[in-house]
């Protein structure tokens, strides 16, 4: 289970990015050793969807 830190991003942070940063091992366990996370890459390329930003 993700930690309280991973599940409670501060204001103006992206929920998905915060979760993937603070619960990285669990969020990326399905990936190979050198494989990039498609969700993380999408956020790096396209930005953060407004509905995922903590207000």
ZITANOR-V476513 format. One record per backbone hydrogen bond with DSSP energy under -1.0 kcal/mol. NH is the residue of the N-H (numbers start at 1). CO is the residue of the C=O. If there is no record, write none. Layout:
nh=NH co=CO
nh=NH co=CO
//
This chain:
nh=7 co=3
nh=12 co=54
nh=13 co=10
nh=15 co=52
nh=18 co=14
nh=19 co=15
nh=20 co=16
nh=21 co=17
nh=22 co=18
nh=23 co=19
nh=27 co=23
nh=28 co=24
nh=31 co=28
nh=35 co=32
nh=41 co=37
nh=42 co=38
nh=43 co=39
nh=44 co=40
nh=45 co=41
nh=46 co=42
nh=47 co=43
nh=52 co=49
nh=53 co=50
nh=54 co=13
//
